Amino acid sequence: MLVDADGVPVAAGWGVPVRWDGRIDGLPSGYTDALVRAVQGREQGVEPDMLVTCGAVVTPSLKGRGLAGRTLTALRQTDREAGLGRVIAPVRPTTKARCPVTPVETFMWWRRPDGAALDPWIRTHERLGAEILVAAPESQTMTGTVAEWEGWTGLALPESGAYVIPDGLSLLHVDRDTDESVYREPNVWMRHC
């Protein structure tokens, strides 16, 4: 956690230790699988060798001041102090919500004219030395009833089909016959040096 001069929290980050064999096909399938592997690894006595950074949050009024990057740097330092040696992150590309029908496998490679990543969160990770490894197209899966999703999104979901939802990185799939709606959020695996 980062605090200001008065001791007030201004940003926070978290991660979980896991074991990874270093192969792309050996990565967790995404955020949720990384959490499961961390718990299972601890329960089974598996020695972790890397930190999966699961998130970094900055006080909204303080965004744009470099605090997210400082939080990621602090997480990397925590990794080194724990003797793990590697850091990876299932990055949630923040501007992907503007184009939820574009596959994350395509979106993650979009660049600005200056060559930097189009997405600012991917760009922040790259500025800190991270590299894109692979897409995690189903990093998190969230399931609920049609009524629950209508409440969560503020949208009417009158028939079965795919819907664009507020701040969603992909589409919500609604099945009114089974009363089940499923959202699969994509992430991008990035490795920090």
Beta strands, then each sheet from edge to edge (+ up, - down):
strand 1: 2-3
strand 2: 9-18
strand 3: 50-58
strand 4: 87-91
strand 5: 131-144
strand 6: 161-163
strand 7: 172-175
strand 8: 180-192
sheet 1: 1+ 2- 3+ 4+ 8- 5+
sheet 2: 1+ 2- 3+ 4+ 8- 7+ 6-
end
